């Protein structure tokens, strides 16, 4: 019995020392608006429950202390990304009046505007696919977050929040940071839709203890890197930034229409110049391949393999070459197909049929393929499908990057995806950076998989990105809960 007591005391002392050394600066410190959530009796930022359980008030980590309106941004993201620009505008218009409310009442009012009438699965998708990126960017203390992930594996960690319903923060805190369970308010509703009413959120030690007992301790290393995320807004939507976006939005639509008309109606040599006058920039690094007369074109065209940043990657390459190219794609909306200034060919995901289609296009001219099969916004490259390495004696890798300031040009939502190209051209000064790399011989005796990996490494090195083995399926399972396959006629 004495040995058991001594062991318990030793482990408790060790854990207390770890908390004081790694967490006290970030978690126990005052954190702006989070500190005013319960001004009369502020809760402790971190405390032990039993021998091997830690409870952390995560509002201190998620709210930027220097910004009194930090809690507005995630609710605005829910309103815009799940409910549309009109709902976001309603929340923005109400926010000056909501500022006069106490913190708790303000949070519940914003939740009502942001969540009322939303589908439950769509709200969960925003919490999983959109908000983690912005929470990472706005985290008040990444050092404290890393310390949570570095706690001894036998220690279970519970997160408590009073500023957000669990649907907004659960995915970020459990999947990326390493908390074992999140306890907070829930948004009421039926099986399909939410009412927007927040319920619960009071700190219940018994409930916490039960939740921790029923949770298996995570074994992965945390915090995890952010490879995939979704949503339209590039910037952090503070009230001032959101207002600026709404003022700019009508001009953005007109600007996109003008730019689309330029690319569709004018000849290639002229369209790039005229589009540049409207703010579109295509920056080419290094020399561009010759149009003809190269030994690399025995079948009539050159094969380009590029990483995939947006649907406009082939258009950016065509602008850099100052001549049209053809491109292949797995899924494409009818709107994107109509607006495309270059020839497009749908693929079937049937290997032999896709090989036939791409070979036929290559016989007629230059072809651009994106072997990742889907876009990736972060500095990572997904696994390259090897089929392209079986089509020509050599392939020219192309490293591309797209830069925007207001709107992302990629989406996993089937409806929103139709407007990806439009959103890219709605940015004030959208930019493409294109770099043509040394051709890779596909007939050197290496397998198509080895060639594909070589091309991936070359592009990753040129961009300073990291290659991964992740696939299109991994992306869509994480962000959309499906495999990213849509039915086409």
C-alpha positions in Angstrom: 0.0 0.0 0.0 2.8 2.3 0.9 4.5 1.6 -2.5 1.3 2.4 -4.3 0.9 5.7 -2.5 4.5 6.6 -3.2 4.1 5.8 -6.9 1.0 7.9 -7.2 2.7 10.8 -5.5 5.7 10.5 -7.7 3.7 10.5 -10.9 1.5 13.4 -9.7 4.6 15.5 -8.8 6.2 14.7 -12.2 3.0 15.8 -14.0 2.7 19.0 -12.0 6.3 19.9 -12.8 5.6 19.3 -16.5 2.6 21.5 -16.5 4.4 24.3 -14.7 7.4 24.1 -17.1 5.5 23.8 -20.4 2.0 25.0 -20.0 1.8 27.7 -17.4 3.0 30.6 -19.7 0.4 29.9 -22.4 -2.5 28.3 -20.6 -2.5 29.9 -17.2 -1.9 33.4 -18.5 -4.7 35.9 -19.1 -6.0 35.8 -22.7 -7.9 38.9 -23.8 -11.5 38.3 -24.4 -11.3 34.8 -23.1 -10.4 36.2 -19.7 -13.6 38.3 -19.6 -15.9 35.3 -20.3 -16.6 34.9 -16.6 -15.1 38.0 -15.1 -16.6 37.5 -11.7 -14.9 34.2 -11.1 -12.6 33.3 -14.0 -12.0 29.5 -14.3 -8.6 28.0 -13.9 -6.7 27.6 -17.2 -5.5 24.1 -16.5 -6.0 21.7 -13.6 -5.6 18.1 -12.8 -8.4 15.6 -12.3 -7.1 12.5 -10.5 -3.7 11.0 -11.2 -3.5 11.2 -15.0 -6.1 13.6 -16.4 -5.7 17.2 -17.3 -8.5 19.8 -18.0 -7.5 22.8 -20.1 -9.6 25.9 -20.8 -8.8 26.2 -24.5 -10.4 29.6 -25.0 -7.1 31.0 -23.8 -5.4 29.3 -26.8 -7.9 29.9 -29.5 -8.6 33.6 -29.0 -5.9 36.1 -30.0 -5.4 38.3 -26.9 -4.6 41.5 -28.8 -7.9 41.5 -30.8 -11.1 42.1 -28.8 -13.1 40.9 -31.8 -11.2 37.6 -32.3 -14.3 35.5 -31.5 -16.1 37.1 -34.5 -13.9 35.5 -37.1 -14.8 31.8 -36.7 -18.5 32.5 -36.5 -18.3 34.6 -39.6 -16.5 31.8 -41.4 -19.3 29.4 -40.5 -21.9 31.9 -41.7 -20.2 32.5 -45.1 -18.8 29.1 -45.8 -22.0 27.1 -44.8 -24.7 29.7 -45.2 -23.5 32.0 -48.0 -22.4 35.6 -48.4 -25.8 37.0 -47.4 -25.8 35.2 -44.0 -22.2 36.5 -43.4 -23.4 40.1 -44.2 -26.3 39.7 -41.7 -23.8 38.7 -39.0 -21.5 41.6 -39.9 -24.4 44.1 -39.8 -25.5 42.8 -36.4 -22.0 42.7 -34.8 -21.8 46.4 -33.7 -25.0 45.8 -31.6 -23.7 42.4 -30.4 -20.6 44.1 -29.0 -22.7 45.7 -26.3 -23.8 42.3 -24.9 -21.9 40.3 -22.3 -19.5 37.7 -23.8 -21.7 34.7 -23.2 -24.8 36.4 -24.7 -22.8 37.7 -27.6 -21.5 34.2 -28.4 -25.0 32.7 -28.3 -26.4 35.4 -30.6 -23.6 34.9 -33.1 -24.2 31.1 -33.0 -27.9 31.7 -33.7 -27.1 33.8 -36.8 -24.4 31.5 -38.0 -26.0 28.1 -37.5 -29.8 28.6 -37.7 -31.2 26.4 -40.5 -27.9 24.8 -41.5 -27.7 21.1 -42.2 -26.0 19.3 -39.4 -23.5 17.6 -41.8 -22.6 20.9 -43.4 -21.9 22.5 -40.0 -19.7 19.5 -39.1 -17.9 19.8 -42.5 -17.0 23.5 -41.8 -15.7 22.5 -38.3 -13.6 19.8 -39.9 -12.4 21.3 -43.2 -12.4 25.2 -42.8 -12.0 26.3 -39.2 -8.9 24.3 -38.3 -6.8 26.3 -40.7 -7.9 29.6 -39.3 -7.5 28.4 -35.7 -4.0 27.4 -36.5 -3.3 30.8 -37.9 -4.9 32.6 -35.0 -3.7 30.3 -32.2 -2.6 32.6 -29.3 0.1 30.2 -28.2 1.4 27.5 -30.4 4.0 26.6 -27.8 1.3 25.7 -25.4 -0.5 23.6 -28.1 2.7 21.7 -28.8 3.1 21.1 -25.1 -0.4 19.5 -25.0 0.7 17.1 -27.7 4.0 16.4 -25.8 2.4 15.3 -22.5 3.1 11.8 -21.4 1.1 9.2 -23.3 -0.7 8.0 -20.2 -2.1 11.5 -19.5 -5.5 12.2 -20.9 -6.3 15.8 -21.8 -9.8 17.3 -21.9 -10.5 20.7 -23.6 -13.2 22.9 -22.2 -14.6 25.9 -24.2 -17.2 28.5 -23.3 -16.8 30.6 -26.5 -17.5 28.0 -29.1 -19.9 25.0 -29.6 -18.1 21.7 -29.9 -19.0 21.3 -33.6 -16.6 24.2 -34.3 -13.6 23.1 -32.4 -13.7 19.4 -31.9 -12.0 18.4 -35.1 -9.2 20.9 -34.6 -8.5 20.1 -31.0 -8.7 16.3 -31.3 -7.3 15.6 -34.8 -4.6 18.3 -35.0 -3.6 19.3 -31.5 -4.1 16.0 -29.6 -6.8 16.6 -27.0 -8.6 13.4 -26.1 -12.0 14.9 -25.6 -13.7 18.3 -26.0 -16.5 19.4 -23.6 -18.6 22.5 -24.4 -22.0 23.7 -25.5 -23.9 21.9 -28.3 -26.0 23.5 -31.0 -29.5 22.1 -30.7 -31.5 20.8 -33.7 -33.0 17.7 -35.2 -31.4 14.9 -37.1 -30.9 17.0 -40.3 -30.9 20.7 -39.4 -29.8 23.0 -36.6 -31.8 25.6 -34.7 -28.7 27.7 -33.8 -29.5 27.6 -30.1 -26.5 26.8 -27.9 -27.2 24.5 -25.0 -24.9 23.5 -22.1 -21.3 24.4 -21.8 -21.1 24.5 -18.0 -18.1 22.9 -16.5 -19.2 19.6 -15.0 -16.3 17.7 -13.3 -18.4 14.4 -13.2 -19.2 14.7 -16.9 -15.5 15.4 -17.7 -14.4 12.4 -15.7 -16.8 10.2 -17.5 -15.9 11.5 -20.9 -12.2 10.9 -20.2 -12.8 7.4 -19.0 -14.6 6.5 -22.2 -11.9 7.9 -24.4 -9.0 5.9 -25.6 -5.7 7.7 -25.4 -4.3 9.0 -28.7 -1.0 7.5 -29.8 -0.1 9.7 -32.7 2.4 12.6 -32.6 0.8 16.0 -32.3 0.3 18.7 -33.4 -0.2 17.3 -36.9 0.6 19.3 -40.0 -2.2 21.0 -41.9 -2.1 19.5 -45.4 -5.8 19.8 -46.5 -8.3 22.6 -45.8 -11.3 24.1 -47.5 -13.2 27.4 -47.7 -13.2 30.4 -50.0 -11.7 33.1 -47.8 -7.9 33.5 -47.8 -7.7 36.3 -45.2 -8.7 36.2 -41.5 -12.1 37.8 -41.5 -12.0 40.4 -38.7 -15.0 42.8 -38.8 -13.0 45.4 -40.7 -11.6 42.9 -43.2 -15.1 41.4 -43.7 -16.5 44.9 -44.4 -13.8 45.6 -46.9 -14.6 42.3 -48.7 -18.2 43.2 -49.0 -17.4 46.6 -50.4 -15.0 45.0 -52.9 -17.3 42.1 -53.9 -19.4 43.9 -56.6 -16.2 45.1 -58.2 -14.7 41.6 -58.0 -17.6 40.1 -60.0 -17.3 42.7 -62.7 -13.5 42.3 -62.8 -13.9 38.5 -63.2 -16.4 38.9 -66.1 -14.0 41.2 -67.9 -11.0 38.9 -67.4 -12.9 35.9 -68.6 -14.0 37.7 -71.7 -10.4 38.7 -72.4 -9.2 35.1 -72.2 -12.1 33.6 -74.2 -12.4 36.2 -77.0 -8.9 37.5 -77.6 -6.0 35.6 -79.3 -3.4 34.1 -77.0 -0.6 36.5 -77.8 -2.9 39.4 -77.0 -5.0 38.0 -74.2 -2.1 37.7 -71.7 -1.0 41.3 -72.3 -4.5 42.7 -71.9 -5.3 40.6 -68.9 -2.1 41.9 -67.3 -3.5 45.4 -67.6 -6.4 44.3 -65.3 -4.0 43.0 -62.6 -3.5 39.3 -63.7 0.1 38.3 -63.6 1.9 35.2 -64.9 5.5 35.2 -63.8 7.8 32.8 -65.6 11.0 31.5 -64.0 13.7 30.4 -66.4 13.4 29.6 -70.1 10.3 28.2 -71.8 10.4 25.1 -74.1 10.4 25.7 -77.8 7.1 25.2 -79.6 8.5 22.7 -82.2 11.6 21.1 -83.5 12.5 19.3 -80.3 13.3 15.6 -80.2 10.9 15.4 -77.2 7.9 15.7 -79.6 7.9 12.6 -81.8 4.2 12.2 -81.3 3.2 15.7 -82.3 3.3 17.4 -78.9 5.2 17.9 -75.7 3.9 16.3 -72.5 3.9 18.6 -69.4 3.3 17.3 -65.9 2.6 19.9 -63.2 1.5 20.1 -59.6 -2.1 21.0 -59.1 -2.9 24.3 -57.4 -6.1 25.4 -59.1 -8.2 24.4 -62.2 -6.3 27.2 -64.1 -2.9 25.5 -63.9 -3.0 24.6 -67.6 -4.1 28.1 -68.5 -1.2 29.5 -66.5 1.2 27.2 -68.4 -0.4 28.2 -71.7 0.1 31.9 -70.8 3.7 31.3 -69.9 4.3 29.5 -73.3 2.2 32.1 -75.1 0.5 29.4 -77.1 -2.5 27.1 -76.4 -2.2 23.7 -74.8 -4.7 20.9 -74.2 -5.5 19.6 -70.7 -7.1 16.6 -69.1 -9.2 16.5 -66.0 -11.1 13.9 -64.0 -14.1 16.0 -63.0 -15.1 19.3 -64.4 -18.3 21.4 -64.1 -20.1 22.4 -67.2 -19.5 26.1 -66.4 -15.8 25.6 -66.2 -15.8 23.7 -69.4 -17.7 26.5 -71.2 -15.4 29.2 -69.9 -12.1 27.4 -70.6 -10.0 29.1 -73.2 -8.1 25.9 -73.9 -9.3 22.4 -75.1 -10.2 20.1 -72.2 -10.7 16.3 -72.1 -12.5 14.5 -69.4 -10.9 11.3 -68.0 -12.9 8.2 -66.9 -10.6 6.8 -64.2 -10.4 3.7 -66.4 -6.7 3.2 -67.1 -6.9 1.9 -70.7 -9.5 4.4 -71.8 -7.7 7.3 -70.2 -4.4 6.2 -71.8 -6.2 6.2 -75.2 -7.6 9.7 -74.7 -4.4 11.3 -73.6 -2.4 9.6 -76.3 -4.8 10.9 -78.9 -4.6 14.5 -77.6 -0.8 14.2 -77.4 -0.6 13.2 -81.1 -2.3 16.5 -81.9 -0.3 18.9 -79.8 1.0 19.9 -76.3 -0.8 18.4 -73.4 -0.8 19.3 -69.7 -1.5 16.7 -67.0 -1.9 17.2 -63.2 -0.9 13.7 -61.8 -2.0 14.6 -58.3 -5.6 14.3 -59.5 -6.8 17.1 -57.1 -5.6 20.5 -55.9 -3.6 21.1 -52.7 -3.3 24.6 -51.2 -0.5 24.0 -48.7 3.2 23.5 -49.5 2.8 19.8 -50.1 2.6 17.5 -53.2 0.2 14.6 -53.2 1.2 11.2 -54.8 1.6 11.4 -58.5 -0.4 8.9 -60.5 2.1 7.1 -62.9 0.0 6.8 -66.0 1.4 10.0 -67.6 4.9 8.4 -67.5 3.8 5.8 -70.0 2.6 8.2 -72.7 5.8 9.8 -74.2 9.6 9.2 -74.3 10.1 12.2 -72.0 8.0 14.5 -69.8 8.6 18.1 -68.9 7.9 18.8 -65.2 6.4 22.2 -64.5 6.4 23.8 -61.0 3.4 26.1 -60.6 2.1 28.2 -57.7 -0.9 30.4 -57.5 -1.2 33.4 -55.2 -4.4 35.1 -54.2 -5.3 37.6 -51.4 -9.1 37.4 -51.0 -10.6 34.3 -52.4 -9.3 30.7 -52.8 -9.8 29.2 -56.2 -10.5 25.6 -55.0 -13.4 24.0 -53.3 -14.6 20.4 -52.5 -18.2 21.3 -52.6 -19.7 20.2 -56.0 -21.8 23.4 -56.4 -19.1 25.8 -55.2 -16.5 24.0 -57.4 -18.2 25.2 -60.5 -17.1 28.8 -59.7 -13.5 28.0 -58.8 -12.0 29.7 -61.8 -14.3 32.7 -61.3 -13.2 33.1 -57.7 -9.5 33.1 -58.8 -10.2 35.9 -61.3 -12.2 37.9 -58.6 -9.0 38.6 -56.7 -7.5 42.1 -57.1 -4.1 40.8 -58.3 -4.1 37.1 -58.9 -0.7 35.7 -59.8 0.7 32.5 -61.3 4.3 31.5 -61.0 5.5 29.0 -63.6 8.8 27.2 -63.8 9.7 24.7 -66.5 12.2 22.1 -65.3 14.6 19.8 -67.1 12.8 17.0 -69.1 12.7 13.6 -67.5 13.4 10.5 -69.7 10.7 7.9 -69.3 12.6 5.2 -71.3 15.6 5.0 -69.0 14.6 1.5 -67.7 12.8 2.9 -64.6 9.2 1.9 -63.9 6.4 4.4 -64.5 6.0 4.7 -60.7 9.7 5.5 -60.3 9.5 8.2 -63.0 6.4 9.7 -61.4 8.2 9.9 -58.1 11.2 11.5 -59.8 9.0 14.1 -61.3 7.3 14.7 -58.0 10.6 15.2 -56.3 11.8 17.6 -58.9 8.8 19.8 -58.6 8.8 19.7 -54.8 12.5 20.7 -54.8 11.8 23.7 -57.2 8.9 24.9 -55.1 10.3 24.1 -51.7 7.3 21.9 -51.0 7.2 18.5 -49.3 6.2 15.4 -51.2 3.7 13.0 -49.6 2.0 9.7 -50.4 -1.5 11.2 -49.8 -4.1 10.9 -52.6 -7.3 12.6 -53.9 -9.3 10.0 -51.9 -7.5 11.0 -48.7 -8.3 14.7 -49.3 -12.0 14.2 -50.0 -12.5 11.7 -47.1 -11.1 14.3 -44.7 -12.7 17.4 -46.1 -16.0 16.2 -47.6 -16.6 12.8 -46.2 -16.7 11.2 -49.6 -14.1 9.9 -52.1 -14.4 12.9 -54.4 -16.0 11.0 -57.3 -18.9 12.7 -59.0 -21.2 11.3 -61.7 -20.7 12.7 -65.2 -22.6 12.1 -68.4 
